[in-house]
């Protein structure tokens, strides 16, 4: 199930849950969430480092000053929109504050670097033969496909190439900045930064899986071993859960316990 987009400052609705007899009998302290509980970072926005990272909702950050991004209104008009959510005005920390700034990226099956970008209104970003951008079509044709090219000049930056081998570029001298898709070569005016939700980034998924594997209490470990554990043994077993050799480490700890018992 796809989660709805959320922005900084939005109030989160409380999760509904059924009341049970067990909940009623439980002490109040057990019904509270610890103040130091780690936050769920799935909804954070991070930078795509490689083409393989790009997936799901994205923010296409333009090379403008002040920082802006590619946006679309309900009528399909594409325009540059000022970015308000940044840490110390650094584009590498940009997050959307308006749904019009968000595009849902989708890799085209059978390709490594070709994508479509769907706006909030359900229509795809496109570029015509004159280099004019719009988002008015609900179906994908050649004009709605873009090739993402990693920049050779800036790490973690990309150029978007149209189906006519032209590049998306921005003219910052105009107010507001004008975005077109007819640049012949990649350069400073074509280089984009792509921000995305962390939960879609492969590296984040791996790190989260490792955290889940390592999340086991001391009591659970001691129950499985059948005795009290030393601090070093607990660290060893938790590390083994992260690295995938938990059963071997558990066997070693159990064997050590038997040797200590008969020593």
Residue pairs with C-beta under 8 A, 6 or more apart in sequence:
3 43
5 57
5 96
5 99
5 102
6 12
6 43
7 85
7 95
7 96
7 97
7 98
8 85
8 95
8 97
9 97
23 31
41 198
41 204
42 197
42 198
42 199
42 208
43 197
43 198
43 199
44 197
44 198
45 59
45 94
45 95
45 96
45 195
45 196
45 197
45 198
46 195
46 196
46 197
46 198
46 201
46 204
47 92
47 156
47 193
47 194
47 195
47 196
48 54
48 58
48 156
48 158
48 194
48 195
48 196
48 201
49 155
49 156
49 203
50 150
51 112
51 113
51 148
51 150
51 158
52 202
53 196
53 201
53 202
53 203
54 105
54 107
54 115
54 148
54 194
54 196
55 105
55 107
55 196
55 200
55 201
56 104
56 105
56 196
56 197
56 199
56 200
57 102
57 103
57 104
57 105
57 196
57 197
57 200
58 102
58 103
58 104
58 105
58 117
58 194
58 195
58 196
59 69
59 83
59 94
59 95
59 96
59 101
59 102
59 103
59 194
59 195
59 196
60 69
60 70
60 103
60 117
60 160
60 192
60 194
61 67
61 68
61 69
61 83
61 91
61 94
61 192
61 193
61 194
61 195
62 68
62 69
62 70
62 80
62 170
62 177
62 179
62 192
63 170
63 172
63 188
63 189
63 190
63 191
63 192
64 80
64 170
64 172
64 177
65 172
66 82
66 83
66 89
67 82
67 83
67 86
67 89
67 91
67 94
68 80
68 81
68 82
68 83
68 176
68 177
69 80
69 81
69 83
69 94
69 96
69 101
70 78
70 80
70 81
70 101
70 103
70 125
70 179
71 78
71 79
71 80
71 81
71 98
71 100
71 101
72 78
72 79
72 100
72 103
72 119
72 120
72 121
72 123
72 125
72 135
73 79
73 100
74 121
75 136
76 119
76 121
76 123
76 134
76 135
76 136
77 134
77 135
78 125
78 133
78 134
78 135
78 179
79 176
79 179
80 170
80 176
80 177
80 178
80 179
81 98
81 100
81 101
83 91
83 94
83 95
83 96
83 97
83 101
84 97
85 94
85 95
85 96
85 97
86 93
86 94
86 95
87 93
91 193
92 156
92 193
94 193
94 195
95 195
96 102
99 120
100 119
100 120
102 120
103 117
103 118
103 119
103 125
104 117
104 118
105 115
105 116
105 117
105 196
106 115
106 116
106 117
106 118
107 114
107 115
108 114
108 115
108 116
108 145
113 147
113 148
113 149
114 145
114 146
114 147
114 148
115 145
115 146
115 147
115 148
116 124
116 125
116 140
116 144
116 145
116 146
117 124
117 125
117 146
118 124
118 125
119 125
119 135
121 135
122 138
123 135
123 136
123 137
123 138
124 135
124 137
124 138
124 139
124 140
124 144
125 133
125 134
125 135
125 144
125 146
126 133
126 134
126 135
126 136
126 137
126 141
126 143
126 144
127 133
127 143
127 146
127 162
127 163
127 164
127 166
127 168
127 181
128 134
128 143
129 164
130 182
131 162
131 166
131 180
131 181
131 182
132 180
132 181
133 168
133 179
133 180
133 181
137 143
137 144
142 163
143 162
143 163
145 163
146 160
146 161
146 162
146 163
146 168
147 160
147 161
148 158
148 159
148 160
148 161
148 194
149 158
149 159
149 160
149 161
149 186
150 157
150 158
151 157
151 158
151 159
151 186
151 191
153 191
154 191
156 193
157 191
157 192
157 193
158 191
158 192
158 193
158 194
159 167
159 168
159 186
159 190
159 191
159 192
160 167
160 168
160 190
160 192
161 167
161 168
162 168
162 181
166 181
166 182
166 183
166 184
167 181
167 183
167 184
167 185
167 186
167 190
168 179
168 180
168 181
168 183
168 190
168 192
169 179
169 180
169 181
169 182
169 183
169 187
169 189
169 190
170 177
170 178
170 179
170 180
170 189
170 190
171 177
171 178
171 179
171 180
171 189
172 189
183 189
183 190
198 204
199 205
210 242
213 241
213 242
213 244
213 246
214 238
214 239
214 241
214 242
216 237
216 238
216 241
218 229
218 234
221 229
221 234
221 237
221 238
222 228
222 229
224 250
225 250
225 253
225 254
225 257
226 254
226 257
227 257
229 237
229 253
233 253
236 249
236 253
237 246
237 249
237 250
237 253
239 249
240 246
240 248
240 249
240 250
